[in-house]
Structure formats: structure tokens, C-alpha cells
Amino acid sequence: MRAFFAAHIVRDADTASSFLAEEAVIVDQDETFRGREETCAFLRDAGSEFAYTTEQIGAHRVDDTHWVVTVRLEGTFPGGVAELDYRFALRDDLIAELVIADHPA
């Protein structure tokens, strides 16, 4: 998961995608991407119209297969600042599901 996130932060979609299970699901702000082709396209294209920085500000293990990583984005997108939770579900050391949602205030 750390290697996925490191690749994702620097927008290396090919490397980030290599940590996803074949049938992975990514949910971002109520939009769902399923399978290798859709999830890879999401990782490549998400936020590409904006300039922004990403800083990890927290992480915690929920249980053996679930983690939550909190990030702070600052950039040219509407609002300029956002805190998001990346909720990971792992299976066989790969990311089976990733839900990206606003961090609770």
C-alpha cells in the first residue's frame, strides 16, 4: 500500500496500477471504476486538469485487511484545499477496493 501511494502521489499511474488486484474497484466521490482498464484509466486521468500537491497527514489500520490514509490536497481545483480519506481493502497483498471520500471535519 505504501508503494502504491508513493506512485500515486507522483502520478505514476503504471506503477500505482501494478498494486491493484485484477478485479479491483475504485470509488471516487460516488463514481465507480471496475476492473483493470477502468481503474488504470482513473489513476492516469484523475485530477489531471489541475495542478496540486498531495501530503499524507494520517494513516491507520482498521483491521488485517483495511487501512485508511488521509491526505491534504492543495491546488488549482475549486476550493483550493481538500482533505480526503483513501480507504483501502486488501486481498492477497493487492488493493481489491479503494474508496476515496471527503475526510470528516
N, C-alpha and C positions, 0 to 999 in steps of 0.2 A: 504494500500500500504506500509506503514512503517513496519508493522509486516511481510509482505511478504519479503521485502528487508532485514530485520534483519535475518530472517530464511535463506534466500538465501545466505547471506554473510557467515554464519557459516555452510553452505552446509547441512542444514536440509531440504532435498527435500520434505519429507512428510508434514511438516508444511507449507512450501512455496506453495506446490501444493493445499493446502486447501483454498488458496485465489484466485484460478483460477476458472473462470466460466467453466461449463461442456464442452462447445464447444470452449474453449479458443484456441487462435492461438499465437504461439511464433515464431518470425523470428529472427534468429541469423546469421549475416554475410551471408545473401542470402540463408540460409537453413530454411525451414518452417516445423513446427511441429504443428499438429492439433489434437484437442480432448484430453481427459483426459489421455489416455495411452501414447501417444507420448509426450505431454508436461511434464508429470511426469518423463518419462524416460530422457528427455532433462535436467530437473532440477537436476536429480540424477547424470547424467553422464558428463555433460558439464564441461570441464576443469579438469576432474579427473586425467588425466595423468600428470598434472603439479602441482607444489607447488607454491602458490601465496597468496598475501594479497590483500584485497579489501578495499578501502577507498572512502566513499562518499565525493565528492568535490563540489557538487552543486545540486540544485533541483529547479524547478519552475513549477508553474501551468500554463498550456496553456489556459484552459477553465474549465468548470464544470466537464468534464469527461476525460480530458487529462493532463498528467503530464510528465515531463522529469527529470530523475535523472541521474547525471553524476558521474561516478566512475573512479577511477585510480587503475589499477591493476599493481602489481609488482611481478615478479616471474621467474620461470624457463622456460617459454614459449618463442618461438622465438621473439626476440626483447627486452624481459625482462620488458618492460613498455608499458602500453596501457591506453588510456582514452576512455571510452565508454559512450554512451548515452543509457539509458533504457527508451524507450518511451512507456508509459502506456496508454491504453484506458480502462476506467472503465464502467461497466454496473451493476446496482443493487449492488453496493459496492463490486463487484468482478472484477478481471482483465479479460477482454474479449480479449485483444490483448496486446502483449509485443513485441516491435521491439528493438533489440539490435544492435547498429551500432557504428562505429568509431565516436568519438566526433570531430566536425570540428576544425581544427587547427586555 
